[in-house]
Amino acid sequence: MSSQRKRLAIVFLVLCASCATSSSSATSADERLDTPPSWGPLAEDVVLVGGFGRVTALAVSQTRAFVGGDGGVAIYDRLGSRWLVPVPLRGAREILVDRMGRGAYISANGWWILSSDRTLLPLSAGQAPSRDDVIPTPDVQQILRETPGLLSFGGLLTRDAQLHTWPLTVLARAPERNEIWAGTNGGGAFVVDPVFLRSTQMPYGLRNRSATALALAADGVWIAEEPDITAAPDLAITFASEDLTTWRWLSPAHGAYVVAAMAVREHYACISTTIGAIIVDLQSSTQPVPRVHAYTQLGDPTSAWATPAGCWVGGTSGFTRLPWPSDTVTHATTFSNNGAASAFASSGDTTWIATMAGVRVHVSGATDDGEAVAGASHAVLLEATPAAMPNALRGPIRALTLAGAGLALVTDRELWLTSGPARLSSSVRVDAPVDRLGRVRRITGDERTIWLAGSRGAAAFSLRDHHWRFVTPSGATGAGGFAIDLDRARDVRDVALSARVAWLATAAGVVRVARGADGMPR
């Protein structure tokens, strides 16, 4: 059968070589894609996890549970009690467990077999698994008849920790009959004990389809999601562990907030939304209506940044610093009429602010309620050594981040690195493929690299070797139609770095990219 199989495209992240050799590297990568007749074992260096709040198909074997959703097929290891890397096979309508333990069959515009080693192969056109190939699976009506308590307790069994009941979409029973998995529209999957009629929600991936903002956690990342007005209209914040085995779904506030940026300090999230800035408690078990700091003087939201002195929030017309709920200070400090603040970065008591008029610097504690006093570095663009700064850095700064001992600044079409006292004494322009990335939305860096997130992909730059690697979805859609929406996967909204991985928030979900010893994509 393998000789009849056509190679179908693989959607994954292609890590190209430096700018100078990006064309040849991309060609060799495409040539490698033409070779294998199947997906092969799913790579874990780069993983895209989409939405699994809406469950369309379920199957349970003795060792695995398979959950079909908008983001593909999620796989739960029942023996290890952990989630595995998902299969980006969209449109799953039915999942059947192979009788011989070879994996599962998935119906998604044709039939596929997912082997026990997570290799995905298409069946021949028109071919489907026979009854002899699969374990008989009771339908929903049969499960309900054999478990009458589900009918009377059904609403309670799909209720989450925040007392939201989710409508049932599909049921599947474990072979040993001690578990029933329930899929819902918006609440993901629940594991139901059919004897004691109690359930546990099993969150995985995003509840909705898109990620809009990121904030690092000690052992993972916080993800702000684009609201789903029909299924999950409340503010959706998701936690993902770095190994992708543990997920938490939070709805810390009522309302369909569209999040532009997010910053987290301790257990508080400072969120810049289209209707104002809010600070929510990520440990709260209730859904309060948070105080909204309206953008009466700030314009549309652009950015957020957490410091001990408060949370900086930027808009298209100015920026403000909000107090944390535990602070004794109760009023916000607003800096209007200073132009848009598109990004912030801080070290110690100093905060650098990217504005339409260059970089402004604020030193906490220099005054009671405003910018630093004259001479302490404030307001005036790069005042420390203005003669050394090029004119390009006196205009709009679209993004900035700490990079090594200096700053990395993005203008409309250029990338600059600064260094020296106050990180602003000297500057050098870096040959960067800004146009290829589209509109650069975020930049973040550390001692090894800087990463840019743009409307057409992302890229990493080595501060040591001064070379680039692009992180852009590639591939073509095969006849199976399973491919991830490339345009949405290329639409990168935010980037966050830990020591071992990089996180990308995209319109198709969240992407985890493993980093090598040099900090570049592995």
N, C-alpha and C positions, 0 to 999 in steps of 0.2 A: 504493500500500500504506500510505502514511503516514496517509491518512484513516481507515484501519481500525484503526490502532494506538491503544490506550488508553494514557493516561499512567500509567506505573507509578512508584511512590514512589521517591524518592531518599533515601538515608540519608547524611547528612552533618552537619556541625556548624553550627548556626544561631547566629549572633552577634547577640544582641538588644541593644537600646539600654539606657539607664540604667533604674534601678528604677522611676522615676516613669512611664516610658513603655514599660515592657517589654510590656504587653499589646498596645498598638497596633502595636509593632514586630513582635511575634511574628505578629500577624494579617497584616501586609503581607508577611512572609516566606512564610507559608503560601500566600497568594494568588499569589506569584511561582512557587511550586512547581507550581501548577495549570496554568501556562501552557505550558511546553515539552513537546513530544511525546516527548522522549527525555532521556537524561541530559545530553546536550551534552558539550563537552570537559571532561574531569575536572579539577576545581579543584585547585590545588596550595597554596592558602593553608592549608587544613586537610586533613590526610591521616591516615587510620586504617590502620595496618598490623597485620594479625593474624598467625596462625600459618601457616607454610609448610613445617614439618618433614615432614608427611604429604602426599605428592604424589599426587593422584588423576587428573590428566590432564596431557598434555604435547603440544606441537606446536612445530615449528621451521620458520621461513621463512628466506629469505636474509638478512633484516635483524633479525628478532626471534625470541625464544624465549618461549613462553607456558607458564606453570607454574600449574596449578590446585591449590589447597590449601584448608585450613580457612578461611583469611583472604580467599579470593577468587581472583583470577587475577593473578599477578605477571608483569611484562613485562620482559624483558632485551633491551637494545639491543646486538646482536652487533657492529655497526660501531663504536659508541662504547665498548664494553666497560663498560657500566654498567646498573644497574637503573633502571627508570622507575617512575612512580607506579602503584600497583596498581589493579585494577578490583575493587571490593567486591562481586563476584558469586559468592556461595557455592554450593557443591554442583556444581561443574563435573565432569561425567563424561566428556566428550569435547571435544577442541578440534581444529578443522580449519582449514588455511590456505587463504585464498581464492586461486583460480588467477590472478585479474587483479591481485593485489597490493592489494586494497581492505581487507585486514585479516584477521581470523580469525572463524570461526563457533564459538560456544561452546554446548554442550548443558548446561543447568542448569535442570531443570524447564521445558523449552521451549527453543527455539533462539534465540540472539541473534547479532548481528553486531557485532563490535568493529572500527570503521573505523581507517584508518591515522592519523587525527588523534585517536584515542582517544575517539570518540563511540560510545556503546553504544545499539543499537536492538534491540527485540524483533521477531522474525519473527511473522507471523500465527499464530494458534492452529492447531496441527497441521501447520504448514509446516516443512520441513527443507531444508537445502542439498542440491542435486542433485550427482551425481558430476561434472557438467560445471562446477560452481561451484568445486570445491576441487581441490587438488593431491592425487593419490593418495598415501595414507599406508600404508606397510607395517605390519602388526600385529607384536606382540612375537615371535611364533613365526617370522615371516619374517625379522626382523632377526637373531634368534639363528641361524637357518640360514645366513644370508649372512655372519655374523661369528662363526664357530665358536669363536674365542678367548674370546668373552664367556662361554661355558658353563664353560670351565675356569678362567677368571680372574675370574668374576663377583663372588665374595666380596671379592677384593682391590680391585676397581674401585669398590666402594661403601664403602670404608674411609676414615674421616676422619683428620685429623692426629693424633688421640688414639687411633688404632688401634681404633676402634669400627666394626664392620661392620654396615651397615644393610640390612634386607631390601628387595629390589627390588619395586616396585609397577607401574611402567610404563616403556616405552621409546619414544623418538621419534628419527628420523634427519633430519639436515639435508639440504636438497635437493642440495647439492653433495657429499654423502656423506662429508665429511671429519670429521664430528662425530656422535656419538650422545649424546643426553641421556637420563639414567637417573633416574627418580624413585624415592624410597624411602619407607619408613614410619618417619619419625622423623629422618632425616638430610638431608631436602630433596633437591635435585637435584645431580647430578654430570654433568660434561661428559667424555665418554670419547673418547679417540683410538683409533679402531678398528684402526689400523695398528700402532701401538706398544703398544697395550693399556695405557694409563696414563690416569689420570683426575684431575680437579680438582673439589673440592666447591665449589658455588656458593651459599653461604648467602644467604638473603633473609628479612627479617621475623623473626618469632619462630619458634623451633622448636616451641613449644607454643602454647596458645591464649591465655593470659592473662599480663599483666604485673603484678607486685606492688610493685616499688620501682624508683627511679631514682637515678642519680648522674651529675652532669655530667662530661664529658671535655673535653679541650682543643678537640676538633673534632667533638664529637657528644655522645652520651649512653650510659651503661651501663644496661642493663635487666635486672633480676632477674625470672625467669619462674616461674610456678606449675608445679610438677613434673607431668610426665605419667608416671604409674607404669607404664603399659603400653608406651609407645614410647621415652621418654627419661627414665629414672628419676633420673639424676644431677643435681646442681646445675647449672642452666642460666643462664648469664650471657651476654647478647648486647650487642654494640656496634653502634650505628647512627651513621653520619656525619650531619652536620646536613642535607646535601642528599639523604639517603636513598639514595645510589647505592652505598654501601659498607657491608657488614655483616660481623660476625665472630661466630661461635658458639663459646663457651668452656664447658668443663665442668671447672672448676678443683678440684672435690672430688667424691669418690664419696658417694652418699647422696641421698635425696629430701628435701632441705631445703626447708621452706616458709618463704620469706623475708618478714619483716615490714617490714624497712627495710635500707638499704644506704648506705654512705659510702665514697668512694674517695679515697685520697691517694697520689700517685705511681702505682706499679703494684700497690698493695695495696688490696683490697676488704675492708672491715669489714662483716660481715653479721650482722644480728640475725634468728635463726631460731627456730622453735618448740621446738628442742631445745637451744638455747644460742647463744652468739655465736662466730663463727669469723672468722679473718682469712686470706684466701687471696691467692696471688700470681697476678695476671692475666697475667703474662708466662711463667709456668711451662708447660712442655710436657708435664708429667706430671700425674696426678691423685692427689695425696697424700690421706691421711686426716688432715684438719686437727685441730689441738687444739681441742676444744670447751670453751669457758668456760661451764659449766653455770649455769643460773639458779637456783641453790640458794636465793638470797635475793632474787632480782629478780622472780619471778613470770613471767607471760606477756610475750613480747617486744612492744615498742611502737615503738622508735625507735633511730636510730644517727646519729652525727655525727662528722666527722673534724676533728681539730685537730693541729697539730704535736706537742703534748704527749701525744697518744694518741687513741684512738677512744672516744667516749662511747656507751654502750649503755644504753637504758632498758627497764624492765619495769613490770609493774603493782604491784610492791612496792618498787622502789628503782632505783638506777642505778649504773653502774660505769664506770671509764675503763680501757681495755685498752692496753697498750703495743704499738707497732708492732714487727714482727719485727726491724727494724734498730736498735731502741733498746737502750741498755745496761740500762734498767730491764726486769725480767722478770716482775714481779708486777702484777696488776691492783689498782686502788684502788676498793673497793666502798663505796657510801653506801647502806646499807640502813636500813629503818625511817624513810625520808623520804617514803614514799608513791610513787605511780606517777610516772614521768618519761615524759611523752608526747612531748616534743620538745626539741631543743637548738638554740641559735644562738650564734655566737661572733664576736668581733672583737678582734684583737690577742691579749692574754693572758686575756681575759675570756670566760666562757661563761655564757649564761643558760639555765636549765633550767625547763621547764614541769612543774609537779608538782600533786598534788591539793591542796596548801596554798599555791598561788600560784607566784610566780617565785622561784627561788633563783639565786644568782650565785656562780660560782667563779672565782678568779683563779689562774692557773697559777703555780707557784713560790712562792706565799705560805707554804706549808708543804711538808714533804717528802712527806706521804702523805694529805692530806685537804683539807678545805675551807679557804678563806681564813681568816686569823686575824680575831678580832673587830675591827671598825672598817675592815676592808678590803673590806667588802660581801660578806656570805655568809649563808646559811641563813635568816635572818629575812626574811619577805616584804617586799619593797620598803622596806627599812629606811631608805633615804636620806631620804625625805620621807613617812613613813607617813600623816601626816594628810591628804596630798593624794590618796591612793589610795582609790578607792571600795571598798565592801565586795565588789562583784562580782569584784574581782581578788584577793580573799583566799581564794577557793575554788578549785575545780579549773580549771586552765588546760589545755585540750585540745590546743592547738597554738600555736606562736609562731614568729616569724621577724624578722630585721632588716628594717626598712622605713624608707628614707630615713635620717634621723638618730636614729631611735628604734626601737621594737619594735611589732609587730602581735601582739596576743594574742587568742585565740579561747576563749571560755568555752562553756558548754553551748548558749547561744542568742544570744551577742553577740560583736561584734568591737570591740576597743579599740586605739587607737593611743597610744603613750607617747612621751615626748621628754624633753629636758633632760639634766643631768649623769647619768652612768651609764645613760642612756636610760630612766630610771624616775622622773623628778622630777614629771612631770605626765602626765595622761591625758585622752583624750576618746573617747566612745563613737561609733562609726560606725553609721549606719543601714544594716544589712547583712541581706540575705535568707538568713540562715543556715538557716531552716526549709526553704526551697526546695531547698537543697543536701543535705538529709538530715543524716547524721552526718558532720561535718567531720573528715577524717582527717589532712590535711596543709595547711600554708600556707607559701608561700615568697614572698619579695619582693626588690626591689632599689630603686634610687633613683627609679624611675618608677611602679611598680605593686606590688600584692600579688595573689597568686592563691590561691584556696581550692579544694581538692579534696574532694568529698563523695560520699556513697553514691548520690546522685541527680544528679550532674553537677559542673561546675566553673564558677567565675566569676572575673573579673578586676576589680580596683578601681584607678582612677587616683588616685594621691596628689596630682596637680596639680589635676584637675577634680572630684574626689570623685564620679565616676559609675561605674556598674557595667556590665559586659557579661557575659552568661551564655554558657557554652560547654556546650551540652547537645545530644545527638542528637535529631533530630526527624524526622518523616515517618511514613508508614504503609506497610505491606507490600503490594505489588501482587500480581497473580495469579501472577507469575513466582516469588514466594517467595524472591527473592534477597536480601532486606533483611538487614542485619546485626542481630543480636540486640540490640534497643534497651536492654533491661534490663542486659545485660552492658556495653554501650558507655557507659551512664550511670554505671556503678559505677567511680568514679575513686578509685584507691588512693594515688596520689602525683603530685606536680607538681615540675618542675624548670625553671629559667629560664636561658637564655643571652641574649646581647644581641639576637639576631635572632629566636629562636623560643622557644616554650614547649613542654614535653613533658608529656604526661599518661600515666600508667600506668593502664590500665583492664582490666576483666575480658575485654574483646573484643580487646585488643592495645594497642599504643602509638600515641598520637596526637601528631602534630607540628602546632603552630599557629603560623603566621607572625605576627610582631609588627610593628606600625607604629612610626613614629618616637616616638610617645608611650608605647610599650611595651604598648599594648592589643592585643587580637586584631585582625588586619588584615581 
